[in-house]
Amino acid sequence: MFSPFAVKIAFFVVFQAVVVCLNFYYLIPRYLQTRKFPAYLAYFFTVNIVAALLIVSGYYLSAALFQIPIETVYGKGTNCFYYFFGEAMPSTLATSTLAMSIKLAANWIVTDRNKRMLEKERLESELSFLRNQFNPHFLFNSINSIFFLIHKNPDRAAASLTKFSELLRHQLYECNDHQIPLEKELMYLQNFIELERLRQNKNVNVVVETTLADHESLTIAPFILMTFVENAFKHVSKNSNRQNEIVIKLRSADHHLDFLITNTISQDHVQKPEFGGIGLKNVQRRLDLIYPHQYHLDIGQADRDFRVSLRLQLEELRAQEPYQHL
């Protein structure tokens, strides 16, 4: 059952396992992961040398147990230096180095996974914060518009309340989703535009042009487009001697949405690119978080026009997760 070679192999397995465990659970956490590299290397080589010496002792113990000359077992011309430098030490170093590499790779994978999870949670929290910043701002502006109409035109105020109730429903039940059907967002935009039309004077012309293909199957993050539309109504010119205009163009094709909105501005008014109370940085940050490398935003201003062009790459609505709202 037992032979000198079996005893020798047992010494290799036992002491190399001890080196690996000691490296895994003590040296790496205490020294390597705390960036104490000189101390780690010193202890690493010391442990390997001690283990190799103990393994070499197994050569002599196996010969003694079976009362066989060691030269007979392992060959003539060999000695303790050969066993140490030629077999035990290289084998122990190779085993512990390979095990250390596997351990470090596993640690890196776990650390990277945890880092990605934390980053995802941080981004989701930031998105929620940015979205929640917008909601009170929008509600305040809508209520303010209706209050203005109550005094100016009660009939139009009643019509605006109907639109506002639909917008409020969208706010309460739909805006917290990460993605909603593009068709829903466009309906929401249309209601908002109608509400603003009631509030604006007759000298403001609002033109909406849509060319949509297969938009029923596409999704979009809520309020991405809304911010630009609200900005246009906020900053549209109030000229009395010429037409004031807002032009909105929407086109979807090949999983892309092209959105273009322009509004006239007063000659004596230098319009700052701020989007309601949340600011341009808020909108761009949301785009960066939701559509990384999937959008192109261009903002420009001429003498009489302010222009925003946005191109988005959209995703399809997943069949296994049908869109629902309460």
C-alpha positions in Angstrom: 0.0 0.0 0.0 2.6 2.5 1.1 5.9 3.1 -0.6 8.7 5.7 -0.3 7.2 7.6 -3.3 3.8 7.7 -1.5 5.3 9.2 1.6 7.2 11.7 -0.6 4.0 12.7 -2.5 2.1 13.0 0.8 4.7 15.5 2.0 4.4 17.5 -1.2 0.6 17.6 -1.0 0.3 18.4 2.7 2.9 21.2 2.9 2.0 22.8 -0.4 -1.6 22.8 0.7 -0.5 24.5 4.0 1.4 27.2 1.9 -1.6 27.8 -0.3 -4.0 28.2 2.7 -1.6 30.4 4.6 -1.1 32.6 1.5 -4.9 32.7 0.8 -6.2 33.5 4.3 -3.3 35.3 6.0 -0.6 36.7 3.7 -2.8 38.1 0.9 -5.4 39.8 3.1 -2.9 41.1 5.6 -0.1 42.2 3.4 -0.8 42.1 -0.3 -4.3 43.7 -0.3 -3.0 46.3 2.1 -0.2 47.1 -0.3 2.6 46.1 2.0 4.5 44.5 -0.9 8.0 44.1 0.7 6.6 42.4 3.7 4.4 40.2 1.6 7.3 39.1 -0.6 9.5 38.4 2.4 6.9 36.2 4.1 5.9 34.6 0.9 9.4 33.3 0.1 10.0 32.4 3.7 6.9 30.2 3.9 7.9 28.6 0.6 11.4 27.9 1.7 10.3 26.4 5.0 7.7 24.2 3.2 10.3 23.1 0.7 12.7 22.1 3.5 9.9 20.1 5.2 9.2 18.4 1.9 12.9 17.5 1.5 12.7 15.9 4.9 10.1 13.6 3.5 12.6 12.2 1.1 14.8 11.1 4.0 11.9 10.0 6.2 10.5 7.8 3.4 13.9 6.1 3.0 14.2 5.6 6.8 10.7 4.2 7.2 11.3 1.5 4.7 15.0 1.1 5.6 16.2 1.7 2.1 19.2 3.8 1.2 18.0 7.1 -0.2 20.3 6.7 -3.2 18.5 3.5 -4.0 15.1 5.2 -3.9 15.9 8.4 -5.7 19.0 7.6 -7.7 22.7 8.0 -7.2 24.4 11.3 -7.3 21.5 13.1 -5.7 21.6 14.9 -2.4 19.6 17.3 -0.2 20.6 20.4 -2.3 19.3 18.7 -5.4 16.1 17.7 -3.7 15.6 21.3 -2.5 16.7 23.4 -5.5 15.8 20.9 -8.2 12.4 19.6 -7.0 10.9 20.8 -3.8 11.5 24.6 -4.1 10.5 25.0 -7.8 7.4 22.8 -7.3 6.3 24.7 -4.2 6.9 28.1 -5.8 5.0 27.1 -8.9 2.0 25.7 -6.9 1.8 28.7 -4.6 2.2 31.2 -7.4 -0.5 29.5 -9.5 -2.8 29.4 -6.6 -2.1 33.1 -5.8 -2.9 34.0 -9.4 -6.2 32.2 -9.3 -7.0 33.8 -5.9 -6.2 37.3 -7.1 -8.2 36.8 -10.3 -11.2 35.6 -8.3 -10.8 38.6 -6.0 -10.7 41.0 -8.9 -13.8 39.5 -10.4 -15.7 39.8 -7.2 -14.4 43.4 -6.6 -15.3 44.4 -10.2 -18.8 42.9 -9.8 -19.4 44.7 -6.5 -18.1 47.9 -8.0 -20.5 47.6 -11.0 -23.4 46.9 -8.6 -22.5 50.0 -6.5 -22.1 52.1 -9.6 -25.5 50.9 -10.9 -27.2 51.7 -7.6 -25.5 55.1 -7.6 -26.7 55.8 -11.1 -30.2 54.7 -10.3 -30.2 57.0 -7.3 -29.0 59.9 -9.3 -31.6 59.3 -12.0 -34.3 59.2 -9.4 -33.0 62.4 -7.9 -32.9 64.1 -11.3 -36.4 62.9 -12.1 -37.8 64.0 -8.8 -36.3 67.4 -9.3 -38.4 67.8 -12.4 -41.7 66.6 -11.1 -42.5 69.4 -8.6 -41.2 72.0 -11.1 -43.6 70.8 -13.8 -46.6 70.6 -11.4 -46.0 74.1 -10.1 -45.8 75.5 -13.7 -49.0 73.7 -14.7 -51.0 74.8 -11.7 -49.7 78.4 -12.3 -50.9 78.2 -15.9 -54.4 77.1 -14.9 -54.6 79.8 -12.2 -53.7 82.3 -14.9 -56.4 81.0 -17.2 -59.1 81.0 -14.5 -58.9 84.8 -14.3 -58.4 85.3 -18.0 -60.7 82.7 -19.6 -62.7 80.4 -17.4 -63.8 78.2 -20.3 -60.3 77.6 -21.4 -59.3 77.0 -17.8 -61.9 74.2 -17.6 -60.5 72.6 -20.8 -57.0 72.9 -19.4 -58.0 71.1 -16.2 -58.9 68.1 -18.3 -55.5 68.1 -19.9 -53.9 68.6 -16.6 -55.6 65.6 -15.1 -54.2 63.4 -17.9 -50.7 64.9 -17.3 -51.0 64.3 -13.6 -51.9 60.7 -14.2 -48.8 60.4 -16.2 -46.8 62.0 -13.4 -48.2 59.7 -10.7 -48.2 56.3 -12.4 -45.9 56.3 -15.4 -43.0 58.7 -14.8 -41.2 56.5 -12.3 -40.6 53.7 -14.8 -37.2 53.6 -16.4 -38.7 53.2 -19.8 -42.2 53.8 -21.2 -43.6 53.2 -24.6 -42.7 56.0 -27.0 -46.4 56.3 -27.9 -47.3 57.1 -24.3 -44.6 59.8 -24.1 -45.8 61.4 -27.3 -49.4 61.4 -26.0 -48.1 63.1 -22.9 -46.3 65.7 -25.0 -49.4 66.4 -27.0 -51.4 67.0 -23.9 -48.8 69.4 -22.5 -48.6 71.2 -25.8 -52.4 71.6 -25.8 -52.3 72.9 -22.3 -49.7 75.5 -23.2 -51.6 76.5 -26.3 -54.5 77.4 -24.1 -52.2 79.6 -22.0 -50.3 81.3 -24.8 -51.7 84.3 -26.6 -53.0 84.0 -30.2 -49.8 85.5 -31.6 -47.8 82.3 -30.8 -48.1 79.7 -33.5 -47.3 76.1 -32.5 -46.5 73.7 -35.3 -46.0 69.9 -34.6 -44.9 67.6 -37.4 -44.5 63.9 -36.9 -43.3 61.2 -39.2 -43.3 58.0 -37.1 -42.6 54.4 -38.2 -43.1 51.4 -35.9 -43.1 53.7 -32.9 -45.6 51.5 -31.1 -42.8 49.0 -30.4 -40.2 51.5 -29.1 -39.6 52.7 -25.6 -38.1 55.9 -24.2 -37.1 57.4 -20.8 -39.9 59.6 -19.5 -39.5 63.4 -19.7 -36.4 63.4 -21.9 -38.3 65.3 -24.6 -40.6 67.1 -22.3 -37.8 69.3 -20.9 -37.0 70.8 -24.3 -40.6 71.5 -25.1 -41.2 73.2 -21.8 -38.1 75.3 -22.4 -39.4 76.4 -25.9 -42.7 77.6 -24.4 -40.9 79.4 -21.6 -38.5 81.3 -23.9 -40.6 81.8 -27.0 -40.6 85.4 -28.2 -43.5 87.8 -27.2 -43.3 90.1 -30.2 -46.5 92.0 -31.1 -45.4 93.1 -34.5 -44.6 89.7 -36.0 -45.4 86.0 -35.6 -44.0 84.1 -32.7 -43.5 80.5 -33.4 -42.6 77.1 -32.0 -41.9 74.3 -34.4 -41.6 70.7 -33.2 -40.5 67.9 -35.6 -40.5 64.2 -34.6 -39.3 61.4 -36.8 -38.7 57.7 -35.9 -37.1 55.1 -38.1 -34.7 52.1 -37.6 -34.9 52.3 -33.8 -33.9 56.0 -33.9 -35.8 59.0 -32.9 -35.0 62.4 -34.3 -36.3 65.3 -32.3 -36.0 68.9 -33.5 -37.5 71.9 -31.8 -37.1 75.6 -32.6 -38.6 78.7 -31.0 -38.4 82.3 -32.0 -36.7 84.6 -29.5 -36.8 88.4 -29.1 -34.1 90.5 -30.8 -33.2 92.1 -27.5 -33.3 89.0 -25.5 -30.2 86.7 -25.3 -31.7 83.4 -24.4 -29.6 81.3 -22.0 -29.7 77.6 -22.6 -31.4 76.7 -19.3 -34.2 74.2 -19.2 -36.7 75.1 -16.6 -35.5 74.8 -13.1 -33.5 71.6 -13.6 -30.9 73.1 -16.0 -29.1 71.9 -19.1 -26.6 69.9 -17.0 -29.5 67.9 -15.5 -30.9 66.9 -19.0 -27.5 66.1 -20.4 -26.6 64.1 -17.3 -29.8 62.0 -17.6 -28.9 61.4 -21.3 -25.4 60.3 -20.3 -26.8 57.9 -17.7 -29.7 56.4 -19.7 -28.3 56.6 -23.2 -24.5 56.4 -23.0 -23.0 56.6 -26.5 -26.6 56.3 -27.8 -27.5 59.9 -28.3 -26.4 63.1 -30.1 -27.5 66.5 -28.7 -27.0 69.8 -30.5 -28.1 73.1 -29.0 -27.7 76.3 -31.0 -28.9 79.9 -31.1 -29.3 82.3 -34.0 -30.4 85.9 -34.1 -34.1 85.0 -33.9 -34.3 81.3 -33.2 -33.2 78.9 -30.5 -32.8 75.3 -31.7 -32.4 71.9 -30.1 -31.7 68.8 -32.1 -31.6 65.4 -30.4 -31.1 62.0 -31.9 -31.8 58.9 -29.7 -31.2 55.2 -30.2 -34.3 53.5 -28.7 -35.0 50.0 -27.6 -37.9 47.8 -28.3 -40.6 47.1 -25.8 -40.0 43.7 -24.4 -42.7 41.2 -25.1 -42.2 39.4 -21.8 -42.6 42.6 -19.8 -45.7 44.3 -21.2 -46.2 47.9 -20.2 -48.8 48.5 -17.6 -49.9 51.4 -15.5 -52.3 51.5 -12.6 
